């Protein structure tokens, strides 16, 4: 039993020596992270990567980056020992990279023991050179999304009381989600929300008879830290609804004398309205009148035009907003002029 204990102590000592040599001497509070991230740059910060001693000091740092560990095409060059952060620029938006921080450590040899007085000095040994060791730590980083630049068409649905709009994904491979906002013409925020897809669909839209403005931005949630990287807001897109024409026959007709009577609900924020007519439902519409905006809820007009007997006419009204354009005018109302 005594022999077994005698052998166990040296074996444990050898194992401890092996483990200390295989692992870099990093402090338990070692930190490597990214901060101040934009769509094209990020700052890498670190602390306590190595536990220095009197004889073992960090000599320099170096930061490299690339698409992965084996494709490191960016290089900061040697950085002084006091460096604790580095800004990487020229990155692609909405993308991820692998960053590595190298730290070179110089370890001086242990001092030679002094010769005790009264003894014969031994020959001076050849000086042991300092040991240079380079360690590395890696980190996957992510850039913020770019600006959403392509907002597609919008529609108030066949009911003209809902709403739908879509937009394109910003460049890059990260999985985004989106934040949108809808404002009144005078800058009051009316609606906002977040979406996982690139389409906003509302079966019922409370502001379907108002001139509004829409904007959207992409976001990305860091898969490790949960931090949200936010893209720039898109430019505002004006939302201009087409008037809803009154379907009550007392409100629309072409009289026996060829006079058109039509009415619609006022669009809040509109400048004026154009009235079009055609004998075909999808083309050849010609403007037959212009109506200024009015304060009352229902706008009604009467126009005397050359409407022929026993013929169907397709009438539509388009909303016009100064400085913003006009509605697409896809909805129309068929009206018959009969010879009774």
GICORVEN-V595839 format. One record per backbone hydrogen bond with DSSP energy under -0.5 kcal/mol. NH is the residue of the N-H (numbers start at 1). CO is the residue of the C=O. E is the energy in kcal/mol with one decimal. If there is no record, write none. Layout:
nh	co	e
NH	CO	E
NH	CO	E
This chain:
nh	co	e
5	1	-1.8
6	2	-1.8
7	3	-1.6
8	4	-1.7
9	5	-1.3
10	6	-0.7
11	7	-1.3
12	8	-2.0
13	9	-1.8
14	10	-2.1
15	11	-2.0
16	12	-2.1
17	13	-1.9
18	14	-2.0
19	15	-2.0
20	16	-1.9
21	17	-1.4
22	18	-1.3
23	19	-1.1
26	24	-2.2
27	48	-1.1
30	27	-1.6
31	47	-2.6
33	45	-2.6
35	43	-3.2
38	41	-2.8
42	88	-2.0
43	35	-2.9
44	86	-3.1
45	33	-3.0
45	43	-0.5
46	84	-2.3
47	31	-2.0
51	25	-4.4
52	50	-1.0
53	56	-2.2
57	106	-2.3
59	104	-3.6
60	104	-1.0
61	79	-2.1
62	102	-2.0
64	100	-2.6
65	74	-1.5
66	98	-1.4
67	71	-0.8
68	71	-0.6
71	68	-1.3
73	65	-0.7
73	71	-1.0
74	65	-2.9
76	63	-2.8
79	61	-3.3
83	80	-2.1
86	44	-2.2
88	42	-3.0
88	86	-0.5
89	87	-0.5
91	40	-2.5
94	144	-2.3
95	92	-0.6
97	141	-2.2
98	66	-2.9
99	97	-0.5
99	139	-3.4
100	64	-2.6
101	137	-3.0
102	62	-3.3
102	100	-0.6
103	135	-2.2
104	60	-2.1
105	133	-3.8
106	57	-2.9
107	105	-0.5
107	131	-3.1
108	55	-3.1
108	106	-0.6
119	116	-1.4
121	119	-0.5
129	127	-0.5
131	107	-3.0
133	105	-2.8
133	131	-0.6
135	103	-2.5
137	101	-1.9
139	99	-2.6
141	97	-2.8
141	139	-0.5
143	95	-2.7
144	38	-2.0
148	232	-0.7
149	147	-0.6
151	149	-0.6
152	150	-0.6
152	166	-2.1
155	164	-2.4
160	156	-0.8
160	157	-1.2
162	156	-1.6
163	202	-2.6
164	155	-2.1
165	200	-1.9
166	153	-1.0
167	198	-1.7
168	150	-2.6
173	94	-0.7
174	94	-2.2
176	174	-0.8
177	219	-2.0
178	195	-3.1
179	217	-2.3
180	193	-2.5
181	215	-2.2
182	191	-2.6
183	213	-2.8
184	188	-2.7
185	211	-0.7
187	184	-1.6
190	182	-3.1
191	182	-1.7
193	180	-1.6
195	178	-2.6
200	165	-2.7
201	199	-0.6
202	163	-3.4
205	161	-3.2
206	204	-0.6
208	205	-1.4
210	207	-1.6
211	268	-2.5
212	210	-0.6
212	239	-1.8
213	183	-2.5
214	237	-2.4
215	181	-2.0
217	179	-2.0
219	177	-3.0
220	229	-2.2
222	220	-0.6
222	227	-3.4
226	222	-1.9
229	220	-3.4
229	227	-0.6
230	228	-0.6
231	218	-2.8
234	216	-2.3
237	214	-2.5
239	212	-3.1
240	238	-0.6
241	239	-0.6
245	243	-0.8
246	263	-2.8
251	248	-2.9
252	248	-1.0
253	261	-2.0
254	336	-0.5
255	259	-2.7
258	255	-2.2
260	258	-0.5
260	303	-3.5
261	253	-3.0
262	301	-1.8
264	299	-2.1
265	244	-1.5
266	297	-3.5
268	209	-2.4
268	266	-0.6
270	267	-1.8
271	320	-3.0
272	320	-1.6
273	291	-2.6
274	318	-2.2
275	289	-2.8
276	316	-3.0
277	286	-2.0
278	314	-1.4
280	283	-0.5
286	277	-2.4
288	275	-3.2
289	275	-1.2
291	273	-2.8
293	271	-1.6
299	264	-2.9
300	298	-0.5
301	262	-2.5
303	260	-2.4
305	258	-1.5
305	303	-0.8
307	305	-2.0
308	306	-0.6
310	337	-1.9
311	308	-0.5
311	337	-1.1
313	335	-3.1
314	278	-3.4
315	313	-0.6
315	333	-2.8
316	276	-1.8
318	274	-2.8
320	272	-2.5
321	325	-3.2
324	321	-2.0
325	321	-1.8
327	319	-2.0
333	315	-2.9
335	313	-3.3
337	311	-2.0
338	336	-0.6
340	338	-1.0
